Amino acid sequence: MSLNLDDKKAVVAEVSAQVANAQTIVVAQYAGIEVGNLTVLRAKARDAGVYLRVLKNTLARRAVADTPFAGLAEQMTGPLIYSISADPVSAAKVLSDFAKTNDKLVLKAGSYAGKVLDKAGVQALASIPSREELLSTLLGVMQAPVSSFAGAMAALAKKREEEAAAA
């Protein structure tokens, strides 16, 4: 369906607003994916806080012009789905995980911190743990000595109770 000029301006404004808050943009070719699978992908993206949209490439190029993602414009050819996130890893992780189970989704390129990434770069970015995973790991490391000490003290108290009961 063709968009009139006002609709195109609205789409560019919406995508530009997302790009302004983004740290990462990942693009992938989606030709041949069934509608049901695309719906599942959109649900996963929504859950991860990722803006996922199929756009006309010319509108996407206008939205990223004069931003740190402008270098990605050269990769915007063919039928693409755009994944945009404020989290540095989420956009790459959502598309990369989906591409593992669906061979019709082909990662094409991405952009992070003003640098254009190829397919391997996007996959490397997707393999980085998310902020929440890193924080939970850090918390576990910080709690380990305290919980070990508490366990040792409980064992010592139990041993002393057993000795007192035996005597």
Buried (B, 14 or more C-beta within 10 A) or exposed (E): EEEEEEEBEEBBEBBBEBBEEBBBBBBBBBEEBEEEBBEBBBEBBEEBEBBBBEBBBEBBBBBBEEBBBBBBBEBBEEEBBBBBBBBBBBBBBBBBBBBEEBEBBBBBBBBBEEEBBEBEBBBEBBEEEBEEEEEEEEEEEEEEEEEEEEEEEEEEEEEEEEEEEEE
